[in-house]
Amino acid sequence: MKSILFATTALVATAGIAAADVNLTGSAEMGIMGGDGIADQFHTDIDVTFGMSGEADNGLSFGASVDLDEEIGDNNATTGGAESGATRDDTAHGGATMFVAYGGAKLTMGDTDGAFDAAMNEAIIGDSLGDNHEHGGYNGNSGLDGMYDGQIARFDYSFDAFTGYLSAEVDDSGNNDPVWGLGVKYSGELAGLTLGVGLGYQTTDEDNPADEVWGISLDTTFANGIVAIANYSSMNFTAPGAKDMEHWGVAFGYTMNALTVAVNYGEFDNVAGVDGDTSKGWGLIANYDLGGGIEAQFGYGDSEAEIGGVDFDADTYSLGLAMSF
């Protein structure tokens, strides 16, 4: 995304005072969408992010961002996975984060990902208006994030091709244990391929509906432009007789010049810990980069579920233009 310099302040009159930058970025969408149970309709959406960053004399960097996401009208028809909070991070409304970093170490607080989500790669490629390529089998890897107030503290440390993560989300009432998270990610080259591996784990109080989740993701980019992603996770639910909810997902994409096409599939078993309940689906995108920050996007998602012995089936689509500023 291109950055437009909104304001720059350099405070260098005395030693120890930092130089800081404030910038404004944004995105907008316009098009049509529809699907089962959704009348064909116009879709418009705009997202503005204020970012601030600076660096102290000793090399300590710091920053903050505020995401202002305003939907014009009530036009978004979104779908999500069976896991609570299974939506992509860029759909957050009004999220604010702050960080300080030095060398390979970084501390981030606010509306940010826990260690599980930070380490794992989602099995989805490309973009669509309203995220219509998401579906009932899509997993945003949210893990146990949002168990309490959604305010998370995460410490990252990067060394060579590895990054480790440690996170916590506390119960402001003090009644329950925090959600603790651990994760590690590897990004490097192996046998001529770009390879990524992520491992994530989170745990919390057994009095919560779910108290533990772990997962692994793999991704690779081939020399011919094909990208492949796979992930698996398992979440433990605490109700008597509950089963572990398992998810697996895969995605494949291909980019040639300005065109990207991709397909993804995902499936949840034992949804919310209920034995035999399933939710699954597949999605498709075609993105064409028109240059200068504007892209034509098509997205389609198909969902199927069997919950409590009742079958559900639905699909959605979208077509239009996405702009970045």
N, C-alpha and C positions, 0 to 999 in steps of 0.2 A: 504494500500500500504506500502511495506517495505521501510525503509529509509536506505540509504548508507551514512555514515558519510564522507563528502567531505573534510571538514576542520573544525577545532575547534580552536578558539583563546580565551584564558582566560586572560583578562587584569585586574590583581588584585594588581598591584604594589602600587597604591595609592587609597585612599578612593574616592568614587564617580564615578569611572570608571567601566563600566559594563562588564559582561562576555557575550560573544556572540557565537552563533553556526551558522555555514553555512552548509547546507546539500543539497544533490542532489537526487531527485527521478525521476522516469521515467516510461513510459509504451510503449508498442509496440503491433501492430496487424499485423497478416498475415493470408490470406485466400482468398476466392472467393466471388464475389457478382454479382447480376444481377437482371433482372426484366423487366417490360414493357418498351420498348424503350431504354433499357440498355443491351448491349451485355455482356454475361458472361465474367468476367474479374478478374484478380488478384487484391487483395486489400492489400496495405501495408501502415502503418502509424506509426509514432513515436512521442512521446511527452516527453519533458524534462522540469522539473521544478526545479529552484534554490530557496531554501528557506533560510531565515536568521532570527534569533531570538536572543533576549537577554533580560536581566533583570537588572534594575538599583538597586542600594543599597537600595532605599526606597520601593522596591517591584513593581515599574512600569515595566511592560513588554512591549516589542516592537518587531516589525518584518516587513519583506517584502518578497515578492515572485515574481518571473518572470517566466511565462509559455512560453516555446519555442516549438511550435507545428509545425512540418514540415511534410507535406505529400510527400511521394516519388512518383513522377509521378502525374498523374491526375486521380487517380483511385477511389476516393470517390464519390459515388452517394448518396447524402443525400436528405432527405425529411424533411419538416417542417410544422408547423401549419399555419393557415391563418393569425394569428397575427404576425405583423412585429417583427422580432427578436425572434421568438418562437423556439429557439434551446437550448439545454442544455448547462449549463455553461462550461462544460469541453471541448466544441468545440471551445472555444475562442482561437484566435491566438495571441501569444505574449502578453498576459495580464499581467499587473503588479499591485500589491496592496501593501499598507503599513498600519500598524496599531500600535496603542498604547493602552494599557489596564491596568486597575487598579481595583482590586476587581471584582465586577460584571459589571463594565463599560468598554466599548471598542469603540474606534473610528477607522474606516477603511476608507481609501480613495484610489481611483484609479479605476481599471476595476473590480468593485464589484457589487453585487446585490443591487437594491433599496429595500426599506422597504417592498413593496408588495411581491416581489419575495422571500425575506429572510423569511417572515412569512409563506408563502404558501407552501404546499407540492404538487409536481407534481404527476399526476395520471399515473405513469409509474413505473415498477419494473424490475430490472435486466438490462443486458447490451447486446449489439450486435455490431459486427463490422460495422462501418459506421452508427451506430444508426438506423438500418433498421427497428426496431420495433416502430420508430416514423412514423408519417403519417399525412395526411391532417386534421385530427381531434385532433392532439396532441398540447397541449399548454404548453410551457415552463415557463409560469407565468412571462414573462418578463415585463408585465404591460406597463408603459410608459418609461422604461429604454431605453436609446439610442436615446431619442428625440433630444438631442443635440450632444455633443462630447463623450458621454459614460463614462465620468469621474464623479464618484459618491462619495459623502461623506455620510457615514452612521454611526449613533450612536446607539449602542446596550446597553441595561441594563438588566441583568438577576437577578431574585430574586426567590428562590425556584424553582417551576416548570414553571414559567413564564419568557418570554423574550419579551421586548418591543423594537421597532425599529423606528427610525426617520431618513429620508434620504433627500438629495437634489442633483439635477443635474442642473447646471446653464447654461444659454445661454451665451457663451463667447462674443457674439456681443453686449449683453446688451439690445437687442430689445424685448425679451420676458421674461415672468416670469419664475422662476425656476420650475422644476418638484419637488413637495414636496410629500413625502411618509410617511405613518404611518402604523405600523403593530404590531401585538401581537401574540405570540405563546404560547400554553400550551402543555407540554409534561409530562405525569404522568401516574399513575395507577388508574384505576377505575373498581371496581367490578371484579378484577382479570385480567383485560385486560390492555395492554399498549395502551394508548390513546393519540393522537395528534390532536390539533385544531389550525388552523391558520386563522387570519383575516388580510386582507391587503387593503390599499386604497392609491391611488395616484391622484394628480390633477396638472394642469398647466394652461397656458394661453389659453383663448378661441380662439385665432388666430391660434393655432396649429390644425392639422387635427383631433386629438383626445385630449380631455382635462380632462377626468376623467375615472378611473377604480376602481372597488372594487371587492373583492372576498373572498371566504371562502373555506377552505380545511379541511377534516377529514381523519384520518388514525388510524388503529388499528391493533395490532398483537395478534392473538389468541394463546392459549397454544399448539394447535396442529400444529403450524408452518404456518398457513394461514395468509397472510397479505392482508388487504383491504384498498384502498385509493379512496377518492372521492373529486372532487373540482368543484366549480362553480365560474364564473366571468362574469362581465358585463362592457363593455367599451362604453363610449359615444363619438360619432363622431359629429363634429361641422358643417359639410356641411348642407345647407338648405334641409330639408326633410329627413335627415339621421336618421336611426334607431339605437338603441343600439345593438351592437354586443354581443351576449351571447355565452358562452361556458360552456359545462359541460363534465366531463370525469370521468371514473372509471377504477380501476386496481385491479386485484386479483393475488396473487402469493402464491406458496407453496414451502417450502424448506424441503428436507429430506436428511440428511447426506450431501453429496457433490453436490446433484442435486437441482437446482432451476428451476421451470417452472412458467411462468406468462403470462397473457393476459391483454390487456388494450383496451379501446374504448373511443373515444372522438368525439365531434361534435360542430361546430361553426354555429350559425344562424345569418343571416344578416351580412355576411362577409364584413368588411370595411364599415359598416353602410348601405349597399345596401339591401333594403327590399327583402326578399325571396332568396337571394344568400346563399348557404350552402356549407360547407366542412366538411367531416367526414371520419373516418377510424378506423381500429383496428390493433393491433400489437400482436405478439407472440414471446416469447423467451424461449430458453432452455440453461441453463448454467451448466457446470459440472466442479467443482473445482478439478484440478489434483494435487494440493498441490505445495508448494514452490513458489507461485506467478504466476502460469500459469493456464489458464482456457479455456476449449473448449466452444465456443459460437455459437448458431444458432439464427438468427433473421428473422422475416418476418413482413412486413407491407403492408396493403391494404388501398388505398385512393379512395374516391369518392367525386366529387364536382359538383355543378351546379352554374355556374357563368355567369351572363348575358344571361341566357336561354340556355347555352351550357353545356352539360354533359361531365365530365372527369372521367376516371377510370384508376388507375395504381397500380401496386404492385412491391415490391422489396424484395430481400432476401440476406442473407449473412451467411457464414459458415467458421469458422476458429478458430484460437487461439489468445487469448489476454494474454499478459505478463505484469507483474508489477515488478518494481525493487526498 
